[in-house]
């Protein structure tokens, strides 16, 4: 009923590069949905980082990790 892209940020939060590719293939996610999922992951991380930078260093580090993964993924696909 909703956008399946909302379920995909886990790919950049928890899965390393090679596993992410298998995850995507297993789910049979089309390019547009994958891009929206990557956008969700980036959006959430960009909101979390400044909000938690001083109060929750673990969550801020996780947000930095997601931002790095999303950007690296994007560069690899270009």
C-alpha positions as a LaTeX table, in Angstrom:
\begin{tabular}{lrrr}
\hline
Residue & $x$ (\AA) & $y$ (\AA) & $z$ (\AA) \\
\hline
Unk1 & 0.00 & 0.00 & 0.00 \\
Unk2 & 2.85 & 2.41 & 0.83 \\
Unk3 & 6.13 & 3.07 & $-0.90$ \\
Unk4 & 8.45 & 0.05 & $-0.49$ \\
Unk5 & 11.42 & 2.44 & $-0.59$ \\
Unk6 & 10.65 & 3.33 & 3.04 \\
Unk7 & 11.79 & $-0.17$ & 4.03 \\
Unk8 & 15.17 & 0.07 & 2.29 \\
Unk9 & 17.29 & 2.39 & 4.50 \\
Unk10 & 18.34 & $-0.69$ & 6.45 \\
Unk11 & 20.56 & $-1.49$ & 3.45 \\
Unk12 & 22.83 & 1.48 & 4.18 \\
Unk13 & 22.46 & 1.34 & 7.96 \\
Unk14 & 23.43 & $-2.29$ & 8.46 \\
Unk15 & 24.69 & $-3.97$ & 5.30 \\
Unk16 & 28.15 & $-3.69$ & 3.73 \\
Unk17 & 28.51 & $-2.93$ & 0.04 \\
Unk18 & 28.62 & $-6.49$ & $-1.34$ \\
Unk19 & 25.72 & $-7.66$ & 0.79 \\
Unk20 & 23.67 & $-4.63$ & $-0.22$ \\
Unk21 & 23.82 & $-5.78$ & $-3.84$ \\
Unk22 & 22.52 & $-9.23$ & $-2.90$ \\
Unk23 & 19.82 & $-7.68$ & $-0.70$ \\
Unk24 & 18.63 & $-5.56$ & $-3.62$ \\
Unk25 & 18.68 & $-8.49$ & $-6.05$ \\
Unk26 & 16.79 & $-10.72$ & $-3.62$ \\
Unk27 & 14.09 & $-8.09$ & $-3.15$ \\
Unk28 & 13.97 & $-7.46$ & $-6.92$ \\
Unk29 & 13.92 & $-3.71$ & $-6.32$ \\
Unk30 & 13.77 & $-1.56$ & $-9.44$ \\
Unk31 & 16.15 & 1.37 & $-9.95$ \\
Unk32 & 13.64 & 4.08 & $-9.02$ \\
Unk33 & 12.65 & 2.38 & $-5.77$ \\
Unk34 & 16.30 & 1.78 & $-4.86$ \\
Unk35 & 17.09 & 5.46 & $-5.47$ \\
Unk36 & 14.18 & 6.55 & $-3.27$ \\
Unk37 & 15.36 & 4.13 & $-0.56$ \\
Unk38 & 18.83 & 5.62 & $-0.74$ \\
Unk39 & 17.25 & 9.07 & $-0.51$ \\
Unk40 & 15.31 & 8.02 & 2.61 \\
Unk41 & 18.51 & 6.71 & 4.21 \\
Unk42 & 20.37 & 9.93 & 3.44 \\
Unk43 & 17.52 & 12.16 & 4.57 \\
Unk44 & 17.18 & 10.41 & 7.92 \\
Unk45 & 20.95 & 10.50 & 8.52 \\
Unk46 & 21.18 & 14.19 & 7.62 \\
Unk47 & 18.45 & 14.99 & 10.13 \\
Unk48 & 19.97 & 12.79 & 12.86 \\
Unk49 & 23.54 & 14.07 & 12.61 \\
Unk50 & 23.09 & 17.68 & 13.76 \\
Unk51 & 20.33 & 16.76 & 16.18 \\
Unk52 & 22.32 & 14.09 & 18.02 \\
Unk53 & 25.87 & 15.35 & 17.48 \\
Unk54 & 26.27 & 16.57 & 21.06 \\
Unk55 & 23.70 & 14.48 & 22.93 \\
Unk56 & 24.09 & 10.99 & 21.43 \\
Unk57 & 27.54 & 10.38 & 19.93 \\
Unk58 & 26.67 & 6.78 & 19.01 \\
Unk59 & 23.67 & 7.81 & 16.92 \\
Unk60 & 25.66 & 10.67 & 15.38 \\
Unk61 & 28.41 & 8.19 & 14.40 \\
Unk62 & 25.77 & 5.94 & 12.86 \\
Unk63 & 24.42 & 8.87 & 10.86 \\
Unk64 & 27.95 & 9.66 & 9.60 \\
Unk65 & 28.36 & 6.02 & 8.59 \\
Unk66 & 25.10 & 6.05 & 6.61 \\
Unk67 & 26.04 & 9.32 & 4.87 \\
Unk68 & 29.42 & 7.85 & 3.86 \\
Unk69 & 27.81 & 4.63 & 2.61 \\
Unk70 & 25.12 & 6.42 & 0.60 \\
Unk71 & 27.63 & 8.76 & $-1.04$ \\
Unk72 & 30.08 & 5.93 & $-1.80$ \\
Unk73 & 27.27 & 3.85 & $-3.27$ \\
Unk74 & 26.15 & 6.76 & $-5.42$ \\
Unk75 & 29.70 & 7.35 & $-6.71$ \\
Unk76 & 30.14 & 3.66 & $-7.57$ \\
Unk77 & 27.00 & 3.68 & $-9.69$ \\
Unk78 & 28.03 & 6.70 & $-11.74$ \\
\hline
\end{tabular}
